[in-house]
Amino acid sequence: EPVRAGSNVRVQVFSEGRMLSPRLMVAAAGDDGRATTGEPAVIPLPASPGGIYEAQLPGVSYNLKLTAVADLSGGGKISSPDAILRVVRPPTLAFLSVVTVPPVYTGLPPEEIRTVGSKLMVLPGTDIALRLDADVPISSVRASIEPSRPPVKNDWKENRIEIKGVIRSPGMLRVTAVSSDGLENDPP
């Protein structure tokens, strides 16, 4: 099962007998599960009751290839089959632009804004079209203006998201994008 980037991971190794110098070999792995170049880190596996040996991997941020290794009393080594720890990242959203269309009574033209701070001030009745880009393909999007307003219209295709709505009164726009791995973007 994949783990979210930045998670602390507890690795447990089970043994029916006593292991000599048990250790966990940890190597960076590509998306295909193969170890990348470089020497693996060696983490001692202290014994726990019941033939369980365990180690903590803090703040895992990329795929890992894990192999438990122990020495044999007569010489040599024994090792477990490789296990791949797959790390997934929540989507990160980046602002592309917002198009504002002021109410007709103002006589103001539509405006495309390519940079915006944390606040966007518009007149009530202004139509907006917000465009965002995600760093991973998106499987669903939810958008709403808080407090307690109905969701605004949203559309997405792969990494591009567009949110449209009419601003009636002050509020905060919340956008939740879900990746194909089922992870939601972190709130801003």
Sine and cosine of phi, psi and omega as CSV:
sin_phi,cos_phi,sin_psi,cos_psi,sin_omega,cos_omega
0.00,0.00,0.75,-0.67,-0.01,-1.00
-0.93,0.37,0.41,-0.91,0.06,-1.00
-0.89,-0.46,0.47,-0.88,0.00,-1.00
-0.96,0.27,0.69,-0.73,0.03,-1.00
-0.79,0.61,0.67,-0.74,0.00,-1.00
1.00,-0.01,-0.08,1.00,-0.01,-1.00
-0.97,0.26,0.49,-0.87,0.18,-0.98
-1.00,0.05,0.73,-0.68,-0.08,-1.00
-0.86,-0.51,0.75,-0.66,0.08,-1.00
-0.98,-0.19,0.83,-0.56,0.01,-1.00
-0.96,-0.27,0.78,-0.62,0.04,-1.00
-0.88,-0.48,0.68,-0.73,0.05,-1.00
-0.86,-0.50,0.76,-0.64,-0.01,-1.00
-0.97,-0.24,0.65,-0.76,0.02,-1.00
-0.65,-0.76,0.67,-0.74,0.05,-1.00
-0.98,0.18,-0.34,0.94,0.01,-1.00
-0.80,-0.60,0.02,-1.00,0.00,-1.00
-0.98,0.21,0.71,-0.70,0.03,-1.00
-0.98,-0.20,0.61,-0.79,0.06,-1.00
-1.00,-0.09,0.79,-0.61,0.00,-1.00
0.75,0.66,0.80,0.60,-0.01,-1.00
-0.92,0.40,0.64,-0.77,-0.02,-1.00
-0.49,-0.87,0.36,-0.93,0.01,-1.00
-0.93,-0.38,0.83,-0.56,0.06,-1.00
-1.00,-0.05,0.83,-0.56,-0.07,-1.00
-0.85,-0.53,0.86,-0.51,0.00,-1.00
-0.78,-0.62,0.56,-0.83,0.11,-0.99
-0.89,0.46,0.61,-0.79,-0.01,-1.00
-0.78,-0.62,0.53,-0.85,0.08,-1.00
-0.98,0.18,-0.02,-1.00,0.01,-1.00
-0.89,0.46,-0.41,0.91,0.01,-1.00
-0.99,0.12,-0.05,1.00,0.01,-1.00
1.00,0.01,-0.09,1.00,0.03,-1.00
-0.98,0.18,0.59,-0.80,0.04,-1.00
-0.91,0.41,0.63,-0.77,0.08,-1.00
-1.00,0.07,0.03,-1.00,-0.04,-1.00
-0.91,0.41,0.35,-0.94,0.02,-1.00
0.94,-0.33,0.36,-0.93,0.00,-1.00
-0.98,0.20,0.63,-0.78,0.05,-1.00
-0.95,0.31,0.48,-0.88,0.12,-0.99
-0.97,0.22,0.54,-0.84,0.01,-1.00
-0.91,-0.41,0.87,-0.50,-0.03,-1.00
-0.88,-0.47,0.85,-0.52,0.05,-1.00
-0.87,0.49,0.56,-0.83,0.03,-1.00
-0.93,-0.37,1.00,-0.07,0.04,-1.00
-0.91,0.41,0.55,-0.84,-0.01,-1.00
-0.98,0.20,0.59,-0.80,0.15,-0.99
-0.87,-0.50,0.22,-0.97,0.02,-1.00
-0.86,0.51,0.52,-0.85,0.11,-0.99
0.99,0.13,0.38,0.92,0.03,-1.00
0.96,0.30,0.42,0.91,0.02,-1.00
-0.96,-0.27,0.74,-0.67,0.07,-1.00
-0.88,-0.47,0.68,-0.73,-0.05,-1.00
-0.58,-0.81,0.40,-0.92,0.03,-1.00
-0.63,-0.78,0.43,-0.90,0.06,-1.00
-0.96,-0.28,0.72,-0.69,0.09,-1.00
-0.92,-0.40,0.98,-0.22,-0.07,-1.00
-0.98,0.18,0.64,-0.77,0.14,-0.99
0.79,0.62,0.77,0.63,-0.02,-1.00
-0.89,0.45,0.78,-0.63,-0.08,-1.00
-0.83,-0.56,-0.05,1.00,0.04,-1.00
-0.49,-0.87,0.24,-0.97,-0.02,-1.00
-0.87,0.50,0.60,-0.80,-0.01,-1.00
-0.76,-0.66,0.56,-0.83,0.16,-0.99
-0.97,-0.23,0.83,-0.56,-0.07,-1.00
-0.90,-0.44,0.72,-0.70,0.05,-1.00
-0.65,-0.76,0.82,-0.58,0.09,-1.00
-1.00,0.06,0.71,-0.71,-0.03,-1.00
-0.74,-0.67,0.62,-0.78,0.09,-1.00
-0.60,-0.80,0.42,-0.91,0.04,-1.00
-1.00,0.08,0.51,-0.86,0.09,-1.00
-1.00,-0.07,0.57,-0.82,-0.06,-1.00
-0.88,0.47,-0.50,0.86,0.01,-1.00
-1.00,-0.01,0.14,0.99,-0.04,-1.00
0.96,-0.27,0.39,-0.92,-0.03,-1.00
1.00,0.01,-0.12,-0.99,-0.04,-1.00
-0.69,-0.73,0.33,-0.94,0.15,-0.99
-0.78,-0.63,0.61,-0.79,0.01,-1.00
-0.68,-0.73,0.45,-0.89,0.03,-1.00
-0.98,0.18,0.27,-0.96,0.19,-0.98
-0.89,0.46,0.47,-0.88,0.03,-1.00
-0.91,0.41,0.59,-0.81,0.12,-0.99
-0.85,-0.52,0.66,-0.75,0.02,-1.00
-0.96,-0.29,0.82,-0.58,0.09,-1.00
-0.99,-0.14,0.94,-0.34,-0.04,-1.00
-1.00,-0.04,0.79,-0.62,-0.03,-1.00
-0.95,-0.31,0.76,-0.66,0.03,-1.00
-0.89,-0.47,0.50,-0.87,-0.03,-1.00
-0.91,-0.42,0.63,-0.78,0.10,-1.00
-0.93,0.36,0.43,-0.90,0.01,-1.00
-0.90,0.43,0.57,-0.82,0.12,-0.99
-0.93,-0.35,0.78,-0.63,-0.03,-1.00
-0.98,-0.18,0.67,-0.74,0.03,-1.00
-0.84,-0.54,0.68,-0.73,0.03,-1.00
-0.95,0.31,0.75,-0.66,0.10,-1.00
-0.96,-0.27,-0.83,0.56,-0.01,-1.00
-0.20,-0.98,0.26,-0.97,0.15,-0.99
-0.70,-0.72,0.72,-0.70,0.09,-1.00
-0.96,-0.28,0.81,-0.59,0.05,-1.00
-0.93,-0.36,0.70,-0.71,0.07,-1.00
-0.85,-0.52,0.98,-0.19,-0.03,-1.00
-0.90,0.44,0.35,-0.93,0.04,-1.00
-0.83,0.55,0.52,-0.86,-0.06,-1.00
-0.83,0.56,-0.64,0.77,-0.08,-1.00
-0.87,0.49,-0.31,0.95,-0.03,-1.00
-0.99,0.16,-0.42,0.91,-0.07,-1.00
0.96,0.29,0.10,1.00,-0.01,-1.00
-0.99,0.14,0.58,-0.81,0.00,-1.00
-0.98,0.17,0.33,-0.94,0.14,-0.99
-0.87,0.49,0.45,-0.89,-0.03,-1.00
-0.66,-0.75,0.71,-0.70,0.11,-0.99
-0.98,-0.22,0.80,-0.60,-0.03,-1.00
-0.92,-0.40,0.81,-0.58,-0.05,-1.00
-0.98,-0.19,-0.23,0.97,0.11,-0.99
-0.72,-0.69,0.65,-0.76,-0.01,-1.00
-0.52,-0.85,0.59,-0.81,0.07,-1.00
-0.98,0.18,-0.37,-0.93,-0.02,-1.00
-0.98,0.21,-0.20,0.98,0.01,-1.00
-0.82,-0.57,0.64,-0.77,0.09,-1.00
-0.81,-0.58,0.87,-0.50,-0.03,-1.00
-0.98,-0.20,0.85,-0.53,0.05,-1.00
-0.67,-0.75,0.32,-0.95,0.05,-1.00
-0.97,0.25,0.51,-0.86,0.10,-0.99
-0.84,0.54,0.64,-0.77,-0.03,-1.00
1.00,-0.04,0.00,1.00,0.02,-1.00
-0.97,0.23,0.76,-0.65,0.14,-0.99
-0.99,0.15,0.67,-0.74,0.09,-1.00
-0.81,-0.59,0.50,-0.86,0.14,-0.99
-0.72,-0.70,0.96,-0.29,-0.05,-1.00
-0.99,-0.15,0.76,-0.65,0.03,-1.00
-0.91,-0.41,0.78,-0.63,0.00,-1.00
-0.81,-0.59,0.38,-0.93,0.06,-1.00
-0.83,-0.56,0.69,-0.73,0.05,-1.00
-0.95,-0.31,0.49,-0.87,-0.02,-1.00
-0.99,0.13,-0.10,0.99,0.07,-1.00
-0.67,-0.74,0.35,-0.94,0.06,-1.00
-0.87,0.49,0.59,-0.81,-0.08,-1.00
-0.95,-0.30,0.66,-0.75,0.03,-1.00
-0.98,-0.20,-0.39,0.92,0.08,-1.00
-0.32,-0.95,0.35,-0.94,0.00,-1.00
-0.66,-0.75,0.66,-0.75,0.16,-0.99
-0.82,-0.58,0.70,-0.72,0.03,-1.00
-0.65,-0.76,0.65,-0.76,0.06,-1.00
-0.48,-0.88,0.39,-0.92,0.09,-1.00
-0.97,-0.25,0.85,-0.53,-0.05,-1.00
-0.98,-0.19,0.49,-0.87,0.13,0.99
-1.00,0.05,0.62,-0.79,0.18,-0.98
0.65,0.76,0.81,0.59,0.14,-0.99
-0.92,-0.39,0.44,-0.90,0.00,-1.00
-0.89,0.46,0.39,-0.92,0.02,-1.00
-0.86,0.51,0.50,-0.87,0.08,-1.00
-1.00,-0.04,0.32,-0.95,-0.02,-1.00
-0.94,0.34,0.69,-0.72,0.05,-1.00
-0.66,-0.75,0.42,-0.91,-0.02,-1.00
-0.55,-0.84,0.52,-0.85,0.03,-1.00
-0.50,-0.87,0.43,-0.90,0.12,-0.99
-0.55,-0.83,0.91,-0.42,-0.06,-1.00
0.81,0.58,-0.97,-0.25,-0.09,-1.00
-0.98,-0.19,-0.12,0.99,-0.06,-1.00
-0.99,-0.13,0.71,-0.71,-0.01,-1.00
-0.81,-0.58,0.67,-0.74,0.11,-0.99
-0.76,-0.65,0.75,-0.66,-0.01,-1.00
-0.86,-0.52,0.77,-0.63,-0.02,-1.00
-0.81,-0.59,0.57,-0.82,0.06,-1.00
-0.10,-1.00,0.14,-0.99,0.06,-1.00
-0.93,-0.36,0.80,-0.60,0.00,-1.00
-1.00,0.10,0.89,-0.46,-0.01,-1.00
-0.99,-0.16,-0.55,0.83,-0.02,-1.00
-0.36,-0.93,0.18,-0.98,-0.02,-1.00
-0.84,0.54,0.56,-0.83,0.04,-1.00
-0.03,-1.00,0.06,-1.00,0.00,-1.00
-0.91,-0.43,0.78,-0.62,0.04,-1.00
-0.99,0.12,0.80,-0.60,0.06,-1.00
-0.91,-0.41,0.77,-0.63,0.01,-1.00
-0.84,-0.55,0.81,-0.59,0.07,-1.00
-0.87,-0.50,0.87,-0.48,0.05,-1.00
-0.94,-0.34,0.69,-0.72,-0.02,-1.00
-0.91,-0.42,0.79,-0.62,0.00,-1.00
-0.98,0.19,0.16,-0.99,0.04,-1.00
-0.90,0.43,-0.33,0.95,0.08,-1.00
-0.99,0.13,-0.05,1.00,0.01,-1.00
1.00,0.05,0.16,0.99,-0.01,-1.00
-1.00,-0.05,0.64,-0.77,0.04,-1.00
-1.00,-0.07,0.53,-0.85,0.07,-1.00
-0.88,0.48,0.47,-0.88,0.07,-1.00
-0.96,0.26,0.61,-0.79,0.03,-1.00
-0.90,0.44,0.48,-0.88,-0.02,-1.00
-0.91,0.41,0.00,0.00,0.00,0.00
